[in-house]
């Protein structure tokens, strides 16, 4: 795979993927989420007071690490568009 990323950036990303330690921004997202509730990335951005680009990246990492899961689709309360619904792993309410 060809990439313009520096080798050190790729090494840091690989280390993050293999680590279960949460970063500050990842924890900030998890802290605003409640069990039995589905969220969109835009809703999490607003709740966590973070830029959408930061939330999108951190959510993708949390999905990969299995802290968050995609549970279908829902209408975003902010954009009113049908987008992925996200829940904390361990929430079995459907």
C-alpha positions in Angstrom: 0.0 0.0 0.0 1.4 3.4 -1.0 1.0 6.3 1.4 2.4 9.7 2.0 2.3 9.3 5.8 5.6 9.4 7.6 6.8 6.1 8.9 6.6 7.4 12.5 2.9 8.2 12.0 2.2 4.8 10.7 4.0 3.2 13.6 2.1 5.3 16.1 -1.2 4.3 14.4 -0.3 0.6 14.5 0.6 0.9 18.2 -2.7 2.6 18.9 -4.6 -0.2 17.1 -2.9 -2.9 19.1 -3.3 -1.1 22.4 -6.4 -1.2 24.6 -5.4 2.1 26.3 -7.8 4.9 25.6 -6.7 8.4 24.6 -8.2 11.5 26.2 -10.5 12.2 23.2 -11.6 8.6 23.0 -12.5 8.7 26.7 -14.3 12.0 26.3 -16.6 10.5 23.7 -17.3 7.4 25.8 -18.0 9.6 28.8 -20.9 11.4 27.1 -22.5 8.1 25.9 -25.2 6.4 28.0 -26.2 2.8 27.7 -29.5 2.1 26.0 -29.2 5.1 23.8 -28.0 5.3 20.2 -26.0 8.3 18.9 -24.9 9.7 15.6 -21.4 11.1 15.1 -22.8 14.6 14.9 -24.7 14.2 18.2 -21.5 13.0 19.8 -19.6 15.9 18.4 -22.0 18.3 20.0 -22.2 16.4 23.4 -18.5 16.1 23.7 -17.9 19.6 22.5 -15.4 18.3 19.9 -14.8 19.1 16.2 -16.7 16.6 13.9 -13.4 15.6 12.3 -11.9 14.6 15.6 -15.1 12.7 16.6 -15.2 10.8 13.4 -11.7 9.5 13.7 -12.0 8.7 17.4 -15.3 6.9 16.8 -13.7 4.8 14.1 -10.9 3.9 16.5 -13.4 3.0 19.2 -15.4 0.8 16.8 -12.1 -1.0 15.9 -11.3 -1.4 19.6 -14.9 -2.7 20.2 -15.9 0.0 22.7 -18.6 1.2 20.3 -20.6 -0.7 17.8 -22.8 0.3 14.8 -26.3 -0.9 15.6 -28.2 0.2 12.5 -29.3 3.6 11.3 -31.2 6.5 12.8 -32.3 10.0 12.0 -29.8 12.5 13.4 -31.4 15.0 15.7 -29.1 17.7 14.3 -29.0 17.1 10.6 -32.2 15.1 10.2 -30.4 12.8 7.9 -30.5 9.0 8.2 -27.0 7.9 9.4 -25.3 5.2 11.3 -26.5 4.6 14.9 -23.8 4.0 17.5 -23.9 2.5 21.0 -21.5 1.5 23.6 -20.6 -2.2 23.5 -22.4 -4.1 26.1 -25.7 -2.4 25.5 -28.1 -5.2 24.6 -31.3 -3.2 24.4 -31.3 -3.2 20.6 
